[in-house]
Amino acid sequence: MRKGENVLSLTGLTAYKLSELLRKREISSTELTEQHLELINALEGKINAFVTVTGEDAIKQAREIDKRRARGEELPSLAGIPAALKDNMCTKGVKTTCSSEILYNFVPPYDATVVEKLRAAGTVMMGKCNMDEFAMGSSTENSGFAPTKNPHDLRAVPGGSSGGSAAAVAAGEVVFSLGSDTGGSIRQPASFCGVIGLKPTYGYVSRYGLIAFASSLDQIGPFTRDMTDCALVMNAIFGHDSKDSTSAPVEAPDFTGYLKDDVKGLKIGIPKEYMQSGIDQQVAAYVKKAIEKLEELGAFCEEVSLPHTEYALPAYYIIAPAEASSNLARYDGVRYGLRVEADDTISMFNETRSRGFGEEVKRRIMLGTYALSSGYYDAYYLKALKIRTLVKQDFDEAFAKFDCLLTPTSPTPAFDFGEKADDPLSMYMSDICTIPVNLAGIPALSLPFDTVDGRPVGLQLIGKAFDEGTLLRVAYTLEQNTDLTRPKPDLEGGAAE
Amino acid sequence: MKITQKDVEHVALLSRLKLSEEDKDKYTQSLNAILEYMEILNRVDTSSIEPTAHVLPLKNVFREDEAGETLEKELVLANAPDRENGCFRVPRII
C-alpha cells in the first residue's frame, strides 16, 4: 500500500465496481486484500464474524492474481476479490469446524465443489465464518466458540445460522461470502444484517464438501451487497456436479442477464398467512410499501393463500432433526475431530459426543432419533413428510397463477442476545417465513429494504424451482427504484454490551 | 406429557449421548414443549397424501465403473485421533 498518501478506502464496495478497478489496474488485488485484512483486524474484537482468518494465504492468492493480470491474462470478474466461507464448507488444508468442539481440529483433505469453483474464479479466500453449531440455530448463540455480533447494533444477534458470513459482508470485512440455508440460515441473517442473501433451488448448487445438516433441505448460497454481485457469485457457483448425486442436471444461465429494471406485467402473490401471527407492525408496513412500489412500476400484486403454512414449521422440526440425527452419527471420535478417551469403544463414543456437541445439537439429535424410532416413525416422521407434500402443493398452486411471491424474511428485526436463547421454540419461530421454502425446495432471496430502530429489515422474494431469474429481476428493479436503506454499520457507537 | 425422563434416557442411549441428571430433566422439559407444539399436525388429515422425502424427481445416478482419483491415505489418516499401521485405532472392542 502507498504509505503516506491519501489512500482510497476500498472496503464497503461491490465486487463489480472493484472488478472494474482491478481490470483497469487502478488498484491491485494485494492492496485490496490488505485493506480488508486491516479492517478484519480492527473489527473482529467487536464482531467475531470469523472462526479462522487466513491472512497469509489470502495475500499469496492476491499476489498471484496480480501477477497473472500483469501478464495480460483475461481473468473472471471475481478474480482478486476478497471473500469468506461459512465454516461448514470443506477447505483443503484449512480448518473446518462447523463452530463445534467436535470438529475443533478438523482439516479437510479436499475442497468443497463451491470452494473449487471460487478458487478457479480467482477469488481471494479470507477465512472461515462463524455459525450456529452444525448450522442449528438462528442467532449464532449456539456457536461452540463465541457468538457473532450484528455490525449494525452490537446488542443484536446477526441472525443465523450463517450469522458470521452475513456480518462479515455487512461490516465490510469481505466483499461477499457464502452461507448455507436449511430453514432460513442465509435469508434470516441477510435480513438482520442488511445484506442480500439467496437460497438457490434445491439441487442447483453442489453440496459436495458441505458438511451435512439435513441433506434434503441444505443449499449453499451467496451474501452480497447488491443484486449485480449476487448474479456474479451465482454465475461462479451454480451448475451440475457429478460428485453430488442430488445435483440437478441443469445448465446454469448467465444470471446477469436477468438484472432488468422492469417488472411490467409480472404477477406477484402476497401470501396472507405470512402477514399474520407475530409479525412486527413496521415490518408489515414495509411489505405494503414494497407492494405499492411494485404496482407503481407495473407489476400486478394480489393476496394469495398458502393454507398449510402454519404446519411447515412443526414438520420441519421433525424432518430436519431426523436427517441430522443420521448425518451426525458419523462424529464418533474414530476418524477425525475430538476424541475423549475411555476404556471401551462404546464409552468412547458416548463421552466424545457428549463433550463435543452443544446443547441445541444434542436436542435435535434426540428429537430426530425419537421421531425415527420404532413406534413413533409413522406418527412423526411419516406425518411430517406428508405435510411436506401439502406445503409444496400450496406453492405449486400459487405458482400456477403468480410469477413470484413477496413476504417478510423474518417476522421481526434482529432480536437482542439472550432474548430467545433459553426458549428453543421461540427461537424456532424466527424462521417461520423461511422454512416452508426449504420444504418445497424452491429458491428465495432476502433483499434489505428498511430499518426499525437502526436494525435492518429484509423482504423475501420466493420463486418457482429453477426460476432464480425472476427473483433477480424483481429484486434488481426494487433496488433501482427505491431508496433502499443500505444502513452503514455503526461500529463507533452502539458498542454497549 | 408426551415423553417421560425414561424416554429421554432411551433416546440418549440410541443417540450415543451421555446425559447428566440435570440434562435429563432439561431435555425432558424442552422436548415435551416441542412435541406438544407438533400436535397441531394432527389437525391435518393426511390419510390420502403421499409423503415427500425429496423434492427433485431424481433417479439413480450411474456412472461408468472406472477408478477415478482417490484421496491420499496419509491425508485421510492425518485427522485421526489415534492410528496404527495405516489404520484408525480404537479402544479394545472384545
Interface residues (C-beta under 8 A of the other chain):
Chain A: N105 F106 V107 P109 Y110 Y202 G203 S216 S242 S245 T246 A248 H308 E310 Y311 P314 A315 Y317 I318 S325 A329 D332 G333 V334 R335 Y336 G337 L338 R339 E341 A342 D343 D344 T345 I346 S347 M348 F349 N350 E351 R353 S354 F357 K362 R363 I365 M366 L367 T369 Y370 S373 Y380 L382 K383 A384 L385 K386 I387 R388 T389 L390 K392 P424 L425 A440 G441 A465
Chain B: I3 D7 V8 V11 A12 L14 S15 R16 L17 K18 L19 Y27 S30 L31 A33 I34 L35 Y37 M38 I40 L41 N42 V44 T46 I49 E50 P51 T52 A53 H54 V55 L56 L58 V61 R63 L71 E72 L75 V76 A78 N79 A80 P81 D82 F88 V90 P91 R92 I93
